[in-house]
Amino acid sequence: MCCEGEIDIVRAFLERTQTGINDVCGYYGFHAIHLVAHGGHVNVMRILVEEYNVNTNVKTESDMTPLMYAVANCHLPMVTYLVDHGADINAMTKHNRSALSYASDAIIIEYLMSLYAF
């Protein structure tokens, strides 16, 4: 449901959820925020982050962050949103990879590089 970006459905689900959205995770430690970042649904991400205070740096079992999924899937608007809302560009996976190492889009690479202080 979150992957499809259906705002009304997402809101209804969140309002009826008995456990906190930060506590719900699936296989390999994936949370809703990872799926939303992967899909590039900024409108849903706004709800999760701004209304439900979902942590933008939550990690999967392999330490992947929502930012890494957004970068890997070339979702520039999602990348900038996450960075603007506290995503750690220096976070590393268990395999010592950062968000930048997942980038294949030149604009995203340029954007991320501009954030690093040299």
N, C-alpha and C positions, 0 to 999 in steps of 0.2 A: 504494500500500500504506500509506504513512504517513497519507494523507488519510482512510483508513477507520478508523484508530485501532486496528488489530489488533495488540495487544501482542506476542503470540507470533511473528507473522510479522515484525514490526519487529525484535524481538530477534534472530531467526534471520538476517535480512538483515544487521544490523549486525555480528554475529559473523563472518559470511562475507565481509564487504567487505574487499577488499585495500587500497583507498585509504582514507584517513581521511575520516570523514563530513563534516568541515569542508571537504574539498577537492572534494567532489562537488557539481556544480551543473548545472542544465539551461538551458533557454531563458531569455534575458534576465537571467541571473545568479541565477535562483531556486535556493535550497538547500532541503533537506528541512525545515529549521526554518520557512521561509516557508509551505510547504504545510501543515505541522502547525498553525501559528498561524492560518492562514486557516480551517482546519477546526475549530479550537477544541478539539483533542484534548490536553487537559492531561496525561493519563496518558502519552501518547507524548512530549510535551514534557519531562516529568520525566526520561525515559530519555535523551533527547538532551542535556539540560543537565546533569543530575546524574551520569550515568554516562559520557557521552562528551564532556563539556566543550564542547559546541557553543556558539559565541559568540551571545549573545542580541541583539547589535547588528549582525550581518552584514547587508550591504545588497545589493539587486539592482542591475542596471545603472542603474535610475532612482533609486537610493538609497532604496528602500522597505525598511523594517525589519520584522521579525516583529511588533513591537508595532503598527505601522501596519495590518497585515493583520488582527490580532486586533481592533483598534478598529473598523476599517471593517466588520467582519462581526459586530459586537456580541457578542463573546465575553468578557464581564466576567471570568469565572474565569481565562481565558488572559491577559487584560490584567493582572490583579493578579499572576498568577504571573510573567509576564515582568518587570514592574516590580520585584517582590521579588527577582528574580534578575539585576538589573543592566541592564535595558533602559533606554536613554537616551530620556527623554520629550522632550528638546529636539532630537533628531536631525531633520534636514531633508532633504527630497528635492531632486532637481535643479530642481524647480519651486517650491522654498521652501515646502513644506508640512510641517507637523509631525503627529504622531499625533493631536493634538487636532483638527486641521482635518478629519480623516476621521471624527470621531465624529458619530453621529446619535442615539445612545441617551442619554437624559437621565442615567441612572445613571453611565454611563461618562464623560460630560462632567463631571459633578459630581466623580467620583473623580479624573480627571486634573487638574481645576482645583484640587483640594485639595492636589495635589503641588507646585504652583507657589508659590514664595514671592513675595508681593506687598508 
